[in-house]
Amino acid sequence: MKTINMIKLSNIRVPDTLVLILLLMAFAWLLTGIIPAGSFETTTVHYEYNDRNVSKDVLDAGSFKYDLDQQG
């Protein structure tokens, strides 16, 4: 029977929590420049749940529009 060499995880050092949060914030900030801004229109849907009439606002799938500034 072959033995499998296991990687020791105890040697891996994880950065401090504050460093992880700052890295996530920087990554999110970078994504705001890459992903274009846009919006959906909403539609109100009425349905019955547990013998009660319920209404819910949902996104209209075909209504996405890019938000443009003065430069286009």
NORCOR-V100231 format. One record per residue. RES is the residue in one letter. PHI is phi in whole degrees, -180 to 180 (* if undefined). OMEGA is omega in radians with two decimals (none if undefined). D_CENTER is the distance of its C-alpha to the mean C-alpha in whole Angstrom. Layout:
res->RES phi->PHI omega->OMEGA d_center->D_CENTER
res->RES phi->PHI omega->OMEGA d_center->D_CENTER
This chain:
res->M phi->* omega->-3.13 d_center->46
res->K phi->-83 omega->3.04 d_center->43
res->T phi->-102 omega->-3.12 d_center->42
res->I phi->-98 omega->3.10 d_center->38
res->N phi->-75 omega->-3.13 d_center->37
res->M phi->-93 omega->3.08 d_center->34
res->I phi->-83 omega->3.12 d_center->32
res->K phi->-81 omega->-3.13 d_center->33
res->L phi->-82 omega->-3.11 d_center->29
res->S phi->-72 omega->3.13 d_center->31
res->N phi->-86 omega->-3.13 d_center->32
res->I phi->-82 omega->3.13 d_center->28
res->R phi->-103 omega->3.13 d_center->27
res->V phi->-95 omega->3.12 d_center->24
res->P phi->-65 omega->3.12 d_center->23
res->D phi->-61 omega->-3.11 d_center->23
res->T phi->-60 omega->3.13 d_center->20
res->L phi->-62 omega->3.11 d_center->21
res->V phi->-66 omega->3.11 d_center->21
res->L phi->-62 omega->3.13 d_center->17
res->I phi->-64 omega->3.12 d_center->16
res->L phi->-65 omega->3.09 d_center->17
res->L phi->-66 omega->3.09 d_center->16
res->L phi->-64 omega->3.10 d_center->12
res->M phi->-64 omega->3.12 d_center->13
res->A phi->-65 omega->3.11 d_center->15
res->F phi->-64 omega->3.11 d_center->12
res->A phi->-64 omega->3.12 d_center->10
res->W phi->-64 omega->3.11 d_center->13
res->L phi->-65 omega->-3.14 d_center->14
res->L phi->-66 omega->3.13 d_center->11
res->T phi->-66 omega->3.08 d_center->12
res->G phi->-84 omega->-3.09 d_center->15
res->I phi->-96 omega->-3.09 d_center->14
res->I phi->-84 omega->-3.11 d_center->12
res->P phi->-71 omega->3.12 d_center->14
res->A phi->-80 omega->3.12 d_center->14
res->G phi->-165 omega->-3.14 d_center->15
res->S phi->-151 omega->3.07 d_center->15
res->F phi->-113 omega->2.95 d_center->16
res->E phi->-88 omega->-3.14 d_center->19
res->T phi->-111 omega->3.10 d_center->19
res->T phi->-127 omega->3.11 d_center->22
res->T phi->-89 omega->3.14 d_center->23
res->V phi->-111 omega->3.11 d_center->24
res->H phi->-109 omega->3.12 d_center->27
res->Y phi->-152 omega->-3.12 d_center->28
res->E phi->-107 omega->-3.13 d_center->30
res->Y phi->-141 omega->-3.10 d_center->29
res->N phi->53 omega->3.12 d_center->31
res->D phi->60 omega->3.07 d_center->34
res->R phi->-128 omega->3.04 d_center->32
res->N phi->-84 omega->-3.09 d_center->31
res->V phi->-124 omega->3.04 d_center->27
res->S phi->-122 omega->-3.07 d_center->25
res->K phi->-146 omega->3.06 d_center->21
res->D phi->-87 omega->3.13 d_center->20
res->V phi->-125 omega->3.13 d_center->17
res->L phi->-75 omega->3.03 d_center->16
res->D phi->-87 omega->-2.97 d_center->19
res->A phi->-60 omega->-3.07 d_center->18
res->G phi->-94 omega->-3.01 d_center->20
res->S phi->-106 omega->-3.09 d_center->20
res->F phi->-67 omega->3.09 d_center->17
res->K phi->-135 omega->3.07 d_center->19
res->Y phi->-74 omega->3.06 d_center->18
res->D phi->-84 omega->-3.09 d_center->19
res->L phi->-107 omega->3.03 d_center->22
res->D phi->-97 omega->-3.09 d_center->24
res->Q phi->-64 omega->-3.11 d_center->28
res->Q phi->-84 omega->3.10 d_center->28
res->G phi->99 omega->none d_center->26
